Amino acid sequence: MDRDFYTEDHELYRQTVREFLTREVIPHRERWDEERWIDRSVFAAAAKAGVYALQIPEQYGGAGELDYRYRMVVCEEVSRAHALSFALTLALQDDLVLHYLLDLTTEEQKQRWLPGFAAGELIGALAMTEPGAGSDLQGIRTEARQDGDDWILNGQKTFISSGIMADVVIVAARTDPAGGTGAFTLFVVERDMPGFERGRKLAKIGLPGQDTAELFFDNVRVPSANVLGGIGRGLQNLMSHLPRERLGISAGAIALSRAIFEVTREYCFTRTAFGKPIGDNQHVRFELAEMATELDITEAYVDKSVRAYNAGKLTPVDAAKGKWYTSELQKRIVDRCLQLHGGYGYMSEYPVGRAYTDTRVQTIYAGTTEIMKEIIGRDLAR
């Protein structure tokens, strides 16, 4: 079935992305995972090649390109390159941090942060999750109290993607002890602020090249010029940016699922057992047929979500539907593909083996599957 989603310009861009990945990422991806660290220089190279941060307006050094289909092209090609730690870091910057800096900043803040971001020299992180507060944002205990023109920030965050590498961290903190929806504010904490400390780089079961950290704030003095989006509007600002974040998860999930499926399909018709390709067995063909069908149907929903996002019409509920379903599909697809690879699938040298551990977090971050279903269920009950 004709996908009818991309234009000739998107396909020309795809070649640019492939050339960049071949030159700057594929030769290093295994070393990055072994060292648990991605070379910072690759982000400057990615920005120069136009592989991310396209939405930044031209006056700040970007291309001013708002069409999310270009982001989809990157998701698909990075997945085909089997560089998932790098893919997650790009997604964090493009689908998360950048949109806070585009939407919530003053002109002075834009001048301060966007040119560095557009050049790939400034890496960001979003710090919401705490040891006692994950999906329940109302449980945030990190607090900030005003002291003259500054704010004094105290608390800790955990599971923060790019927490070690980040130059700027968007921190959600409680600014009104009385509570309520107006109790939280976002602050931009910069690398060298006294009292801001990085904890250990957390050891994960997957995505080893993408650094994840604990962060600590001990009487960090944050100037009022680093308040992001207004005092007391932190919760609203976080919630308003969730659709883009969850669309990013959906885009990455369908891209990775498709990439692993294609690798597996090829394997099934080249790997022989009992004198014939394993794909000639009816059971294997049925497995491949089911996965191909699920992928095509789910891809249609993701494509529709991208069109809705481009039109400014993607709702939080529709984004939640896509996020939980595509991430759960990714788990099923990768697991079934590993099984079809047999013992080779369990080897980390094979893309499917690495994807198996890298995939597991997809149904957890950016809101668990259970939270997504709760969002959808509440909307149905209205």
N, C-alpha and C positions, 0 to 999 in steps of 0.2 A: 504494500500500500504506500502510495507516494506521501512522504511526510509533509511536503509543502510548507516548510517552516523557515528555511534559510534562503537568503538571496545570494546572488553572485558575489556581492561584497563580503558576505559572511564567509563564503568558501575561500575567497582570496585571503581573508584574515586567518583562516584555518591553516593555510600554508605557512604564514608568518609564525604562528604559534608552534607548529611542528618543527620548523627550522630552529626556533629558539630552544625548544626542549631537547632536540638532538644535539645542539651545541653546548648548552649551559646546564642541563639537568640530568639527562640520562647517564652521562659519564660519571656522575657524582652521587646518584641517588643511593646506592648501596653503602658507600662510605658515610654519607650523612646518617643513615640509620644505624650503622655500626658505632659511629662517634656520638650519636644522640644529639646531633647539632647540624643545622643547615648553614652553609656559608652565607654570611650577610651580603656578600657581593652579588649574589644571584638576584637579589631583589632590585638592586640598581639596574642590573642587566635586563630584568623583566620589565621594569618601568620604561627603560629606553626602547625596548622592543615593542612596547604597547600591549603587554600581556596582562597588565592589571592597572587599576586606578584610572581607567578611561573616563569615568564620570566627572573627574575634577575639571572645573571650567578652565578655559584657555588662559585666563589672566593669572591663574595660580600654577600654570605649568602643565595642565592636563589637556585632554582632547575634547572634553565637553560632550562625550558620547554617552547617551542615556539608554540606548537600546540594550536590554538585558540579554539578547541573543548572542552578543559578543562574549558575554560572561559564560553562557552555555557552551560556546565553542571551546573556551579554555577548559571548562570542566571535562568535556569529552576527550580532549587531546591529552590532558594531564593524566586522566584515567587510563587511556591507551598506553601512555608512557610508563604506567605502573609506578608513579612517583607520588604516593598518597600522603606522605608527611608534608611534602611541598604543596600538594593540592590543598590540604587543610589550612596551611599558613596563608596561602593566597585567599582562600575563602574567608578566613578570619579578617584579613585586611579589607577585602573588597565588599563582602556582604555584611560586615559588622562594623568595624571601627570607622571605616571611611564614611559611612552614612551618618554616624553620629557627628563627625567633624564637618560634614557638608550641611546637615540639616539644622544643627543646634548652635553653631558657632556664630559669634559676632564677626564683623568685618576685621577687627583687629586680630581676633583668634585665627581667622582664615589666613590672614597674611603671615601669621606666625607658624602655622602647622602644615597647611596644605602644600606649599612648594616642596618641602622636604618629603612629604608623603608621595607627591607626584614623581619625585626623582628616585624613589625607592630607598631613600636615606633615612627615613623616619619610619620606625615600626611601632605599631600600636597594639594594645590589648584592652579587653573589657573585663573588669573585675566586679562581678556580682556575687558569685558563689562563696559561701563561708562554711566552716566546719559544721555549723548548726543550721544553715539556711541554703538550700539548693533551689528547688522549684518554688518554694514559699518565700517570695521576695519580702513579704511583711516580716519575716523573721530576721532580717538583716540587723546585725548588732554594731557593725562599724559605725562610728559616730563622728560628727564634726560640730564643733562649737565656734561661734564667731568671737574673734578677738581683734577689735579694731577693724581694719580693712582686710584682715586675713581670717582664715579658718584653721582651726587646730584639729587635725585628723588623727583618730586612733582606731585601731582594729586590725583584723587580719582577713585574708581571702585565701581560697584554695582552689585547686583544679583550674588555674588560670593559664589558658593557652597563650604561648609566646610570652609568658610572664618573665622569663629570664632575659630574652632578647629585647623586649619592648623598651622604647625610648619614652613613650607616653602611655599612661594607663588611665582609662576612664573608670573611676571608682564610684560605686553607689554607696552612699552613707546616709545615716539617719541624722537629720538636722533639727527635728522637732520631737523631743521626748514624749510628747502627748500622743503621738501615733497618728493613724489615719492616712488617707491617700496623699496628703500633702506633707508627709513626714520625711521625705527622702529627697536628696539632691545629688546630682552628678558633679564630680570634680575631676579635672585632668591633673594627674600627678606626674611630674617629669622626673627623668632619670636621676638627677643628682640632688634632689631635694633632701636635706638632712632629716633623718628619721625614717626614710623609706628604705626598707631592706628586702632583698630577695631571700627566700628560704631555699630549701633543697629543690633540685630539679627532680620531679616525681618520676618514679620508674613505672611505666605503663606496660600493659600486655600487648599493645599495638601502637602504631604511629610513633615509633621511637625517635625519628629525626625531628619531630615537632615538639619543641620544649614546652613543658607544662610545669607550673611552679606554685609554691606557696608565697604569698606576699604579706609583709608586715608593715604597719604604719604606727610609729611611736612618736606622738606629738609632732607630726609633719605639718609645717606651716605652709598652707596653700593660699596664695593670694586670691582675692576676689576676682581678679582677671582670669582665673582658671576655673571659675564656676561655669558649668556647661548646661545651657538650656534653661536657666532660671532657678532660683531658690524654691524648694518645695515641689518642683515639677519632675523629680527624678523618676518616680514610678510611672507617670504618664509617658515620659520620654522613653523609658525602657519598653513599655508595652507597645508603643507606636512603632517601634523598630523591629518587633518580632516577626512580622510577615516577611520582610526582606531576609532576615536570618534564616527563617524556616524554608523559604524558597531556595536559598543557597544549599541547604541540606538536601532538599528534593533533587535539585540539579546535580549535585555531586553523587547522590545515591543512584539515580537512574544511569548516569554516565559510567560509574564504576561497575554496576551490574551488567550493563551492556558490554563493557570491555572484557570482563571475566567470562561472560557467556561466549563471546566470539573466540576467545582463547580456547575455551573448553570444546566448542563445536569443532574447531580445527583438530584438537587433540583426539576427539572421538573418531574422526575419520582418517587418522594417520596411525593411531595406536592399534596394533593387532593383538588378538587373543584367540586361541583355538583356530588359527588359520584365516581370520578375517578381521576387518576393522570392527572395533567394539560398537561403532555407530550403526553397524548392520543388524545389531540385535534390537528386537522390537522394543524392549523395555527402555533401552538407552534412547532410541528415537522418540519414544513417548515423553521421556524426561525432557529432551531438547525441545520437543514441540510445545510442551506446557510452558517452559521458561520463555520461549520465543513469543508465545501468545501473551503471557503476563507482561513481558517487557514492552511489547507494542501498545498494549492497552494503557499501561501506566504512563508510558512516554507521552501518549496523547493528552493525558491529564496535566502532566508537567508542562507540555507545550502550551496548553490552554492557560495555565497559571502564569506563564511568562508573558503571554499576550495581555492577560489581565493586569499584570504588574506594570507593563509598559504603558497601559492606558490609565494607570492610577486607580484600578478597580479591584486589586487583589485584597480580599478581606482576611482578617486574622483567622477566621474559621476555615476558609478555603485553604489558606496556607498550612493550618494545622492538619487538615485532611491529607494534604500532599506529604507533609513531613512524616507523619506516623506511617503512612502506607508505603511510601518509597523506602524508608529506612528498614522497615520490617521485610519488604520484598528483597532488599539488598542482602539481609541476613539469610533468607531462604535460598536465593540464587547462588550466593557464594558457597553456602554449605553443600548444596546439591552438586555444584560444579567440582568442589573438592572431592566429593564421593566418587564422581565419575573419573577423576584422575587416579583413583586408587592410592597406593602408597606414595606415588610421586606428589600427590596433592598435599601431603603432610610435610613435604620438604620446603624449607624457607627459600630455596633457590627458585622455586616456581612461583609465578605471580599469584596463583590461587591460594597458595599457602600463606603468603604474606597478607593477602587481602582478607583472609579468614580472621586473623587477629585484629587487623586494622578496622574491620567492619563493625566490630561488636559495640563500639561506643556510639554508633549512629543513632540508636534508639534511646540514648540516654541524654546526650547534651542537646542544648537548644530546646529543652522541654522533653521529658520522657514520653513514650507512647501513651502511658496512662494519663498524663496531664493533657496530651493532645485530645484524647477521647473525652476527657472531662470538659474541655473547652467546647468541643462539638456537641456533646450531650446537653450542656447548659443552653446552648443556642437553640437546640431542638425543643427544649422545654418552655421556651418563651411563648 
